Each structure stands twice: as C-alpha cells, then as structure tokens.
Amino acid sequence: MKVNIIRTFIALALSALVAYGFFTMNTSENKILLSAGSFLFLSITLIATLGINFELPRTTTNIRAISGIFFVIALTSNLVFGLIPFSAPMYVIVNGVLLLIHILISYTIFNAKQ
C-alpha cells in the first residue's frame, strides 16, 4: 500500500470544506456532530478513493470503486441529516454502520490478493 501525500491532503481539504458546508447549513443543536461525523466519514472514503494505491491494480480499482460509492452514500446521508431534525444516537448508528460496512468490504477486497 502506497499513500500519495498530495492527493491525501486534497481529499482531507475537500472533506473539510464539505463538512464546513454542512455546519453552516444546519441550524439544530447537533451541527457539530454533523460536521465532525461528515468530515470523518467523507475523509476516510475520499482518501481511499484518491490517496491510496495498492500493490495489485485490481485491488486498487475495486477499493476505489467501493470507496467512491460509499462517498456518494455518505454525502447523501449527511445531506439528509442536514436537512431534517435528527437525534444524535440515530446519526451515530446510521453513519457508523455505513462506515463499518465500507471498512469491512475494503478489508475483504484487500485480503483477497487478486
């Protein structure tokens, strides 16, 4: 696994800007949770999409595809949570389950060594 530093910084900056957008868009008391959670979820998926290369090109392609799909899912999920009132446990559970599914699928692809 090789990390491209420039692309990783770009992914982090893009995730921070989107999280700030969610922070300014939301007016509820959970705006800090929304922005921190969206930054975490979006940065993990975007770094896996843009900033990491694996030894096998097939593994890299599959993990980038899965991470791109989960980036769109995370963006949509956080947009929905930004537009409707939500409770903190519901947000943590939904986004936590989605993030763990992403990590599980990526780990399975990485360990397949194909």
mmCIF file of the C-alpha atoms, coordinates in Angstrom:
data_MODEL
# 
_entry.id   MODEL 
# 
loop_
_atom_site.group_PDB 
_atom_site.id 
_atom_site.type_symbol 
_atom_site.label_atom_id 
_atom_site.label_alt_id 
_atom_site.label_comp_id 
_atom_site.label_asym_id 
_atom_site.label_entity_id 
_atom_site.label_seq_id 
_atom_site.pdbx_PDB_ins_code 
_atom_site.Cartn_x 
_atom_site.Cartn_y 
_atom_site.Cartn_z 
_atom_site.occupancy 
_atom_site.B_iso_or_equiv 
_atom_site.pdbx_formal_charge 
_atom_site.auth_seq_id 
_atom_site.auth_comp_id 
_atom_site.auth_asym_id 
_atom_site.auth_atom_id 
_atom_site.pdbx_PDB_model_num 
ATOM 1   C CA . MET A 1 1   ? 0.000   0.000   0.000  1.00 0.00 ? 1   MET A CA 1 
ATOM 2   C CA . LYS A 1 2   ? 1.379   3.392   -1.020 1.00 0.00 ? 2   LYS A CA 1 
ATOM 3   C CA . VAL A 1 3   ? -0.057  6.714   0.129  1.00 0.00 ? 3   VAL A CA 1 
ATOM 4   C CA . ASN A 1 4   ? 0.076   9.681   -2.227 1.00 0.00 ? 4   ASN A CA 1 
ATOM 5   C CA . ILE A 1 5   ? 0.569   12.617  0.141  1.00 0.00 ? 5   ILE A CA 1 
ATOM 6   C CA . ILE A 1 6   ? -0.645  15.388  -2.191 1.00 0.00 ? 6   ILE A CA 1 
ATOM 7   C CA . ARG A 1 7   ? -3.864  13.547  -3.101 1.00 0.00 ? 7   ARG A CA 1 
ATOM 8   C CA . THR A 1 8   ? -4.437  12.706  0.560  1.00 0.00 ? 8   THR A CA 1 
ATOM 9   C CA . PHE A 1 9   ? -4.163  16.374  1.550  1.00 0.00 ? 9   PHE A CA 1 
ATOM 10  C CA . ILE A 1 10  ? -6.539  17.314  -1.267 1.00 0.00 ? 10  ILE A CA 1 
ATOM 11  C CA . ALA A 1 11  ? -9.024  14.668  -0.045 1.00 0.00 ? 11  ALA A CA 1 
ATOM 12  C CA . LEU A 1 12  ? -8.766  15.988  3.525  1.00 0.00 ? 12  LEU A CA 1 
ATOM 13  C CA . ALA A 1 13  ? -9.222  19.599  2.391  1.00 0.00 ? 13  ALA A CA 1 
ATOM 14  C CA . LEU A 1 14  ? -12.231 18.694  0.242  1.00 0.00 ? 14  LEU A CA 1 
ATOM 15  C CA . SER A 1 15  ? -13.775 16.739  3.120  1.00 0.00 ? 15  SER A CA 1 
ATOM 16  C CA . ALA A 1 16  ? -13.199 19.664  5.481  1.00 0.00 ? 16  ALA A CA 1 
ATOM 17  C CA . LEU A 1 17  ? -14.875 22.085  3.075  1.00 0.00 ? 17  LEU A CA 1 
ATOM 18  C CA . VAL A 1 18  ? -17.905 19.833  2.648  1.00 0.00 ? 18  VAL A CA 1 
ATOM 19  C CA . ALA A 1 19  ? -18.125 19.330  6.435  1.00 0.00 ? 19  ALA A CA 1 
ATOM 20  C CA . TYR A 1 20  ? -17.989 23.107  6.897  1.00 0.00 ? 20  TYR A CA 1 
ATOM 21  C CA . GLY A 1 21  ? -20.799 23.414  4.381  1.00 0.00 ? 21  GLY A CA 1 
ATOM 22  C CA . PHE A 1 22  ? -22.888 21.007  6.455  1.00 0.00 ? 22  PHE A CA 1 
ATOM 23  C CA . PHE A 1 23  ? -22.005 23.001  9.580  1.00 0.00 ? 23  PHE A CA 1 
ATOM 24  C CA . THR A 1 24  ? -23.240 26.257  8.087  1.00 0.00 ? 24  THR A CA 1 
ATOM 25  C CA . MET A 1 25  ? -26.321 24.646  6.524  1.00 0.00 ? 25  MET A CA 1 
ATOM 26  C CA . ASN A 1 26  ? -27.635 23.008  9.705  1.00 0.00 ? 26  ASN A CA 1 
ATOM 27  C CA . THR A 1 27  ? -29.378 25.049  12.408 1.00 0.00 ? 27  THR A CA 1 
ATOM 28  C CA . SER A 1 28  ? -30.012 22.345  15.022 1.00 0.00 ? 28  SER A CA 1 
ATOM 29  C CA . GLU A 1 29  ? -28.058 21.710  18.197 1.00 0.00 ? 29  GLU A CA 1 
ATOM 30  C CA . ASN A 1 30  ? -26.342 18.721  16.527 1.00 0.00 ? 30  ASN A CA 1 
ATOM 31  C CA . LYS A 1 31  ? -24.452 20.796  13.952 1.00 0.00 ? 31  LYS A CA 1 
ATOM 32  C CA . ILE A 1 32  ? -21.044 19.986  15.487 1.00 0.00 ? 32  ILE A CA 1 
ATOM 33  C CA . LEU A 1 33  ? -21.846 16.255  15.460 1.00 0.00 ? 33  LEU A CA 1 
ATOM 34  C CA . LEU A 1 34  ? -22.962 16.524  11.845 1.00 0.00 ? 34  LEU A CA 1 
ATOM 35  C CA . SER A 1 35  ? -19.844 18.360  10.733 1.00 0.00 ? 35  SER A CA 1 
ATOM 36  C CA . ALA A 1 36  ? -17.415 16.127  12.670 1.00 0.00 ? 36  ALA A CA 1 
ATOM 37  C CA . GLY A 1 37  ? -19.159 12.935  11.571 1.00 0.00 ? 37  GLY A CA 1 
ATOM 38  C CA . SER A 1 38  ? -19.346 14.010  7.956  1.00 0.00 ? 38  SER A CA 1 
ATOM 39  C CA . PHE A 1 39  ? -15.671 15.008  7.975  1.00 0.00 ? 39  PHE A CA 1 
ATOM 40  C CA . LEU A 1 40  ? -14.669 11.628  9.385  1.00 0.00 ? 40  LEU A CA 1 
ATOM 41  C CA . PHE A 1 41  ? -16.809 9.557   7.013  1.00 0.00 ? 41  PHE A CA 1 
ATOM 42  C CA . LEU A 1 42  ? -16.074 11.637  3.913  1.00 0.00 ? 42  LEU A CA 1 
ATOM 43  C CA . SER A 1 43  ? -12.343 11.841  4.573  1.00 0.00 ? 43  SER A CA 1 
ATOM 44  C CA . ILE A 1 44  ? -11.983 8.077   5.043  1.00 0.00 ? 44  ILE A CA 1 
ATOM 45  C CA . THR A 1 45  ? -13.836 7.289   1.839  1.00 0.00 ? 45  THR A CA 1 
ATOM 46  C CA . LEU A 1 46  ? -12.209 10.061  -0.183 1.00 0.00 ? 46  LEU A CA 1 
ATOM 47  C CA . ILE A 1 47  ? -8.686  9.162   0.952  1.00 0.00 ? 47  ILE A CA 1 
ATOM 48  C CA . ALA A 1 48  ? -9.346  5.560   -0.078 1.00 0.00 ? 48  ALA A CA 1 
ATOM 49  C CA . THR A 1 49  ? -10.675 6.822   -3.421 1.00 0.00 ? 49  THR A CA 1 
ATOM 50  C CA . LEU A 1 50  ? -7.933  9.308   -4.241 1.00 0.00 ? 50  LEU A CA 1 
ATOM 51  C CA . GLY A 1 51  ? -4.915  8.933   -1.981 1.00 0.00 ? 51  GLY A CA 1 
ATOM 52  C CA . ILE A 1 52  ? -4.043  5.238   -1.703 1.00 0.00 ? 52  ILE A CA 1 
ATOM 53  C CA . ASN A 1 53  ? -2.561  2.840   -4.252 1.00 0.00 ? 53  ASN A CA 1 
ATOM 54  C CA . PHE A 1 54  ? -2.240  -0.870  -3.609 1.00 0.00 ? 54  PHE A CA 1 
ATOM 55  C CA . GLU A 1 55  ? 0.286   -3.336  -4.996 1.00 0.00 ? 55  GLU A CA 1 
ATOM 56  C CA . LEU A 1 56  ? -2.211  -5.013  -7.286 1.00 0.00 ? 56  LEU A CA 1 
ATOM 57  C CA . PRO A 1 57  ? -4.045  -2.791  -9.790 1.00 0.00 ? 57  PRO A CA 1 
ATOM 58  C CA . ARG A 1 58  ? -7.213  -4.863  -9.496 1.00 0.00 ? 58  ARG A CA 1 
ATOM 59  C CA . THR A 1 59  ? -7.312  -4.306  -5.746 1.00 0.00 ? 59  THR A CA 1 
ATOM 60  C CA . THR A 1 60  ? -6.767  -0.581  -6.237 1.00 0.00 ? 60  THR A CA 1 
ATOM 61  C CA . THR A 1 61  ? -9.578  -0.370  -8.779 1.00 0.00 ? 61  THR A CA 1 
ATOM 62  C CA . ASN A 1 62  ? -12.049 -2.323  -6.635 1.00 0.00 ? 62  ASN A CA 1 
ATOM 63  C CA . ILE A 1 63  ? -11.321 -0.379  -3.450 1.00 0.00 ? 63  ILE A CA 1 
ATOM 64  C CA . ARG A 1 64  ? -11.549 2.931   -5.322 1.00 0.00 ? 64  ARG A CA 1 
ATOM 65  C CA . ALA A 1 65  ? -14.911 1.911   -6.785 1.00 0.00 ? 65  ALA A CA 1 
ATOM 66  C CA . ILE A 1 66  ? -16.308 0.832   -3.411 1.00 0.00 ? 66  ILE A CA 1 
ATOM 67  C CA . SER A 1 67  ? -14.946 3.962   -1.721 1.00 0.00 ? 67  SER A CA 1 
ATOM 68  C CA . GLY A 1 68  ? -16.430 6.186   -4.412 1.00 0.00 ? 68  GLY A CA 1 
ATOM 69  C CA . ILE A 1 69  ? -19.823 4.556   -3.968 1.00 0.00 ? 69  ILE A CA 1 
ATOM 70  C CA . PHE A 1 70  ? -19.640 4.969   -0.193 1.00 0.00 ? 70  PHE A CA 1 
ATOM 71  C CA . PHE A 1 71  ? -18.501 8.591   -0.616 1.00 0.00 ? 71  PHE A CA 1 
ATOM 72  C CA . VAL A 1 72  ? -21.718 9.310   -2.526 1.00 0.00 ? 72  VAL A CA 1 
ATOM 73  C CA . ILE A 1 73  ? -23.730 7.401   0.098  1.00 0.00 ? 73  ILE A CA 1 
ATOM 74  C CA . ALA A 1 74  ? -22.039 9.407   2.889  1.00 0.00 ? 74  ALA A CA 1 
ATOM 75  C CA . LEU A 1 75  ? -22.666 12.673  1.087  1.00 0.00 ? 75  LEU A CA 1 
ATOM 76  C CA . THR A 1 76  ? -26.334 11.790  0.594  1.00 0.00 ? 76  THR A CA 1 
ATOM 77  C CA . SER A 1 77  ? -26.755 10.555  4.172  1.00 0.00 ? 77  SER A CA 1 
ATOM 78  C CA . ASN A 1 78  ? -25.222 13.679  5.666  1.00 0.00 ? 78  ASN A CA 1 
ATOM 79  C CA . LEU A 1 79  ? -27.235 15.898  3.342  1.00 0.00 ? 79  LEU A CA 1 
ATOM 80  C CA . VAL A 1 80  ? -30.437 14.221  4.536  1.00 0.00 ? 80  VAL A CA 1 
ATOM 81  C CA . PHE A 1 81  ? -29.346 14.609  8.166  1.00 0.00 ? 81  PHE A CA 1 
ATOM 82  C CA . GLY A 1 82  ? -28.523 18.245  7.465  1.00 0.00 ? 82  GLY A CA 1 
ATOM 83  C CA . LEU A 1 83  ? -31.987 18.977  6.137  1.00 0.00 ? 83  LEU A CA 1 
ATOM 84  C CA . ILE A 1 84  ? -34.124 17.197  8.729  1.00 0.00 ? 84  ILE A CA 1 
ATOM 85  C CA . PRO A 1 85  ? -34.044 17.323  12.536 1.00 0.00 ? 85  PRO A CA 1 
ATOM 86  C CA . PHE A 1 86  ? -32.302 14.247  13.942 1.00 0.00 ? 86  PHE A CA 1 
ATOM 87  C CA . SER A 1 87  ? -31.184 12.744  17.217 1.00 0.00 ? 87  SER A CA 1 
ATOM 88  C CA . ALA A 1 88  ? -27.520 12.123  17.953 1.00 0.00 ? 88  ALA A CA 1 
ATOM 89  C CA . PRO A 1 89  ? -27.892 8.347   18.502 1.00 0.00 ? 89  PRO A CA 1 
ATOM 90  C CA . MET A 1 90  ? -29.695 7.910   15.183 1.00 0.00 ? 90  MET A CA 1 
ATOM 91  C CA . TYR A 1 91  ? -26.930 9.807   13.354 1.00 0.00 ? 91  TYR A CA 1 
ATOM 92  C CA . VAL A 1 92  ? -24.135 7.859   15.026 1.00 0.00 ? 92  VAL A CA 1 
ATOM 93  C CA . ILE A 1 93  ? -25.796 4.493   14.400 1.00 0.00 ? 93  ILE A CA 1 
ATOM 94  C CA . VAL A 1 94  ? -26.644 5.091   10.736 1.00 0.00 ? 94  VAL A CA 1 
ATOM 95  C CA . ASN A 1 95  ? -23.289 6.578   9.758  1.00 0.00 ? 95  ASN A CA 1 
ATOM 96  C CA . GLY A 1 96  ? -21.370 4.165   11.992 1.00 0.00 ? 96  GLY A CA 1 
ATOM 97  C CA . VAL A 1 97  ? -22.985 1.143   10.349 1.00 0.00 ? 97  VAL A CA 1 
ATOM 98  C CA . LEU A 1 98  ? -22.322 2.557   6.875  1.00 0.00 ? 98  LEU A CA 1 
ATOM 99  C CA . LEU A 1 99  ? -18.683 3.294   7.703  1.00 0.00 ? 99  LEU A CA 1 
ATOM 100 C CA . LEU A 1 100 ? -18.129 -0.162  9.191  1.00 0.00 ? 100 LEU A CA 1 
ATOM 101 C CA . ILE A 1 101 ? -19.667 -1.804  6.115  1.00 0.00 ? 101 ILE A CA 1 
ATOM 102 C CA . HIS A 1 102 ? -17.276 0.217   3.939  1.00 0.00 ? 102 HIS A CA 1 
ATOM 103 C CA . ILE A 1 103 ? -14.290 -0.824  6.051  1.00 0.00 ? 103 ILE A CA 1 
ATOM 104 C CA . LEU A 1 104 ? -15.391 -4.486  6.005  1.00 0.00 ? 104 LEU A CA 1 
ATOM 105 C CA . ILE A 1 105 ? -15.795 -4.578  2.216  1.00 0.00 ? 105 ILE A CA 1 
ATOM 106 C CA . SER A 1 106 ? -12.466 -2.790  1.680  1.00 0.00 ? 106 SER A CA 1 
ATOM 107 C CA . TYR A 1 107 ? -10.705 -5.144  4.090  1.00 0.00 ? 107 TYR A CA 1 
ATOM 108 C CA . THR A 1 108 ? -12.184 -8.170  2.324  1.00 0.00 ? 108 THR A CA 1 
ATOM 109 C CA . ILE A 1 109 ? -11.058 -6.881  -1.069 1.00 0.00 ? 109 ILE A CA 1 
ATOM 110 C CA . PHE A 1 110 ? -7.587  -6.095  0.259  1.00 0.00 ? 110 PHE A CA 1 
ATOM 111 C CA . ASN A 1 111 ? -7.168  -9.568  1.740  1.00 0.00 ? 111 ASN A CA 1 
ATOM 112 C CA . ALA A 1 112 ? -8.372  -11.332 -1.429 1.00 0.00 ? 112 ALA A CA 1 
ATOM 113 C CA . LYS A 1 113 ? -4.982  -10.576 -3.060 1.00 0.00 ? 113 LYS A CA 1 
ATOM 114 C CA . GLN A 1 114 ? -6.313  -10.878 -6.606 1.00 0.00 ? 114 GLN A CA 1 
# 
